Amino acid sequence: MATREALETLKQIEALRLHGLAQGWPVPRIAEAIVDQFGVSLPKAYRLAHDWSRPEAIERILATYTADSLRAPRLTTQRLCEWEHHPDIRPGEDYLDRLCRVYQTRRDLLGYGRDYTPAEHLPDVYAGMPRAATGEEADANRKQFLRGGAVTGLAVLLDQAGRAAVRLSGKLGASNLGAVTVKQLELRVAGFMQDFGFRPLDQLFSPILAQYEAVESLLDGPQSLSQRRQLYRIAGQLSVMLGAIAFDLGDYPTAYAHQLTAWQLARQIEDHDLTAFVRMEQSTAALWAGDYRAALDYAQDGQRYATGARSAQLAVRCEARAYARLGDRPNALDALQRAERAMPSQRVIVDPGAGWWAFSSAASQLYTGITLLWLDDPQQAQEHSQQAITAYATQPPALQYPANQAQARITMATCLVDQGQPEEGIRLATETVGVGLESMRANLLQAHEFLAALPLRHRNLPAALDFADHVHTLEPSTHA
């Protein structure tokens, strides 16, 4: 976790970056100023000059593989951090080329190698950028332009400018959809949101994908600015759902691609709640894929965008889970305390279709339970998991989420095993078969952890063998 001093330095760097932009500085000059004033490495300075967090920089690096129709490698924020802080650890040739590509610079300007071009042949680093004219020069340029206009016919130029204004005004009102269409799309997305956790993934995937492609097709045509923003938001929400389904089906590359698209759309329209939610989805995917450091980075970055109490406490609970997986008990417990303080007083949401933050006390108990289990505190984890099961049963039907209830039961079953009650744990785990176990990739991974926790003499019990066989049959063939 960043110290107060480090956060203050980042604020000062951001102020310098904004000052540079206001002065018209290009990125290389901003990066050079950051190095001069704060002593950071060139790779880090270029990242900060672009105003990117490490997860954002990695997303852009990996996106170059997608653009090249190549399978993206496993690049972590820890690796990027090492490149930025350890001069003796440098990226390989392929990574270095892609760093230059996303930072839009040369490798020598990133600190890797030297440019031996003779000084007399060395072009200006900022070649192509016109020198700003002084006040007198600018005034002279304006007079020269007006004199030239009089010779060639200033009236003709003004007439062309007038016609261009009329054409642009007409385009502002052009649109290939109406208000009813946008409202219909929003209602469909809300319906998909409510179906999550209830309908089988194969039934959800087809209609969501069809809606996604319809929105993509609409974006090829003209819309007003407000309509286009609405379409971007709808496309981002659909991308989140497609990413979640792809992940639960075991297709990690497709899940990552949809999450990245959702992130780009959310940032494009500055929808901070959607941006935060995408970060939580990325954190969750990284967590269950075993990249705990990335899960932590995504969760912490998501807190920058969380504007409401629910989104904030969800982001912090994702942080707690990542710390627990990393074995950092003090920070995990601190995150749980911060999440509890951020939990809104309204514990039940009566309108799950109103937004993305249908995150109730039941889900809070679920996240807390699994975090405590990973911190080797099965007794407290069992208590919170039981509270999650009870809370889900009292929620409105649209918020009962069988998949989440199954996750709470598997967590509780593992707690029982850890406390010397394997038979009771097996009984509880088998209750999830057909009622939520199959709906989430996370549930299958937890089921494997439950089976691994069973004592050897209990793994051969008929109920345990049947449960293990069922879990193995659910493993997706596309798992990578």
Secondary structure, 3 states (H helix, E strand, C coil): CCCHHHHHHHHHHHHHHHHHHHCCCCHHHHHHHHHHHHCCCHHHHHHHHCCCCHHHHHHHHHHHHHHCCCCCCCCCHHHHHHHHHCCCCCCCHHHHHHHHHHHCCCCCCCCCCCCCCCHHHCCCCCCCCCCCCCHHHHHHHHHHHHHHHHHHCHHHHHHHHHHHHHHHHHHHCCCCCCHHHHHHHHHHHHHHHHHCCCCCHHHHHHHHHHHHHHHHHHCCCCCCHHHHHHHHHHHHHHHHHHHHHHHHCCCHHHHHHHHHHHHHHHHHCCCHHHHHHHHHHHHHHHHHCCCHHHHHHHHHHHCCCCCCHHHHHHHHHHHHHHHHHCCCHHHHHHHHHHHHHHCCCCCCCCCHHHCCCCCCHHHHHHHHHHHHHHCCCHHHHHHHHHHHHHHHHCCCHHHCCHHHHHHHHHHHHHHHHHCCCHHHHHHHHHCCCCCCHHHCHHHHHHHHHHHHHCCHHHHCCHHHHHHHHHHHHCCCCCCC
